[in-house]
Amino acid sequence: MNKIADRLQSAYDKIGLISQKYGNSISNIRLVAVSKTKPVEDIRTAYEAGQRAFGENYAQEAHDKANQLADFEAIEWHYIGPIQSNKTKILANSMDWVQTIDREKIARRLHEQRDPHRQPLNVLIQVNLDEEESKSGVSDQEVLPLAQAIIQLERLKLRGIMAIPQKSESFEQQRKSFAKVQACFQALKSQYPQVDTLSMGMSGDLEAAIAEGATMVRIGSAIFGPRN
């Protein structure tokens, strides 16, 4: 097997072991392979090894890769970067998921620009519960009003919450941050039972995220190698 396939298998093995440790089912956790800045050849390799969901951080790059790999019908594209208003048009029809909705304006633009003949675009609300100025996302008080606005847009499908908590080397602090996100997710789910996705956790905080109930994790360099 090649290096990418080996690393991909290692990532799934790690998710499985952590899930077992905390009494979760690995079948309830989806892995998004973060392929930003990586060539399409690497994505093809991961796809051929069985991976289907890929995450991109830059709108034009995401759009271009989706076009280049349009022959892979089962591929699933997740946009996980900040969204500028002038980039919504190229994301609306090239992505399957947009995980970083933090403004009603962005949601409305994606809705208006999504092809009505396509399936609704899956979206997550990005939260920033640690209130880091360098990161996008809404506060816990802003989640439900934004959700209410998104629910009205028939070309979007609200699936849940995404978070990138404050970086910490402390496992206890990581769990504390993820527990706040989980509480926010449960509050959203209590209002909208169709919500089913909690996207949180990367290579450095994977265990804490799964321990606190992540249903989707995002792993990049551990699969594709260090970024240039």
N, C-alpha and C positions, 0 to 999 in steps of 0.2 A: 504493500500500500504506500501511497505518497504521503508526504508530511502533512498536508492539509487534511487528508482523510484520517490520518492517525490522530491529529490534534482534535478533529471534530469528534471522533469516537471517544477520546479522553474527556472532552467536555461533557458529553452525554453520560459517560460513566460517573463523572464527578457529581453531576446533577442527580443521578440515580442514588448514589451513596448518601448524599445530603438529604434527599427526600426520605429515604428509608430511616435515617437517623431521627428525623422529626415527625415520622408517622404520616408523611404526605405521599401521594401517589405520583410517580414520575409522569404518568399519563396526563396529569393535570397541569404540567409545566411545559411551556413551549420555549424553544430556544431560537432567538433571532441572532443570526451570525452577522456581526457588524462589519461590513465590507468597504466602508468609506476609504477612499484613496487607494484601494486595491484594484488591480486590473481585472477586466472581465474574465480573463483566463482563470484566475483564482476562483472566481464565483462559479464558473463552469465546473471546475474540479470539485468544489464542495457540493454542487448540485448533483453531479454524477455519483458522489458518495452518499447521496440521500437527503442532503439538506434542502429545504424548500424556502424558508423565510430568511430574508436578507435585509439588513438595516443600513440606510445611507443618511449622512448628515448634511450634505450640500445639495441644494435643489437641482442645479443644472447637471451635476454629476449623476444624481439619482435618475433624472429624466433620460440622460444619454445612455446610461447602462440598461435601463428598462427597455429602451428601443433596440439596443444592440442584442439583447437576450430575449427578444420577443418570441423567438422560436421555442423557448422553454415555457410551455403553456401552464405548467403547474407551479412555476415560480411565484413567490409572494413578496412584494416589495413593501417595506416599512420605512416611512420617513421619520427620523428621530432627531432632526436638527431644528434650530430656530427657524421660524417662518417669516419672511418679509412679504409685505402685501403684494409686491410686484412679482413674486415667485409662485403665487398660488395657482396661476393658470397652468404652469407646466407640471405642477404636482397633482392637480385635480384628477387627471385622467391617466397618469403614468404610475401612480401609487395605488396599492390595495389598502394600506393603512397609513394614517397620519397620526403620530403619537404625541404631538406637541402643540395641541390647541390650547392657547392661553388668552384668546380674545374673541369676542363675538364677531368682530369684523372679519377675522381670518376664517372663522367657520362659515360665515355667510358667503364670502368670496369662493371658498371651495365648493359650497353647495351650488352657487350660481354657475360655476364653471365646470362642474361634473356633468358628463354626458348623461342625460336622463335615461338613455337606453341601457346603461351599464348598471351593475349592482351598486347599491349605496356604498359610499366610501366609509370604511371603518375608521373611527376616530377615538382618540383618548384625550382626556383633559390632563395637561401637565400641571402638576402641583409643585410648589416650592415652599414646603412647610418649615424649612430651616431659615427661610427669608434671606437667602444669599443674593446679594445685589448682582453678582456676576452671572446668575442663572435665570432663565425664563421660568414662568409658572405662576399660578394663582395661589392665593392663600386659601385656607380651609373654608373661610367665610364666603369666598367667591365661587366655590365649586358648584353649588346647587343653582345659583342664578345662571351661570354659564351653561350648565347642563340643561336647564329649562329652555334656554334659547336654542341649543343644538337639537333638542328633541323635536322642535317645530320644523326642522329642515329635512325634508323627506329624502334628499339625496345623500344625507349623512346618516350613519348608524353609530350611535354612542355605545362604545363597548366598555369604557372604564377609565382608569387613571394610570398615568405614567409619572415616575419621579426619579430624580437624580439627587439623592440626599447629600448633605455635606460630607466631604471626605473625612474619614477617620480610621486610624489604625486599631482603635478599640472595638472589639467585637460587641461589647455591651452598649457602646454608644451607637454603633451601626444598628443594632437591634432596636434601640430606643427610637432612632429616626424612622426606621421602617415600620415600627409599631404605630407611629403617628399617621403614616401613610395608609396603613391597613385600616385604622379607625375611620379615616376620611373615605376610604373605599366602601366600607360597610355602611356609612351614612348615605353615600350615593346609592348604593344597592338597595337600601331600604326604601328609597323613593322611586327607583327605577329597577325593578327586579331583573330586567333583561341584561343589565350590566354584568359582565362575566370576566373581565380582564384587568389584572393588576400587574403592570409592567414595571419591575424594579429589580435591581441587582445586576452587577457586572462582575468581572473577574475578581476584583479586590474585595467585594462584599457579598459574594454569591451566597455563602452559607447563611449569613444574617437575613438576607432577603427571603430565601426559601423558608427559613425558620419562622418568618413573620407572614408567610402565606402568599408569596409571589406566584403568579400563574404564568408569567412570561419574563424571561431573563435575556439580557443582551450581552453577548460576548464577542470580542473582536480579535485583538492581538493573540490571545491564547489559541485561536484557530488559524488565523492567517499570518501570524508572525508579527514582529515589530513593524510599526509604520515608519516610513522614510522621513 
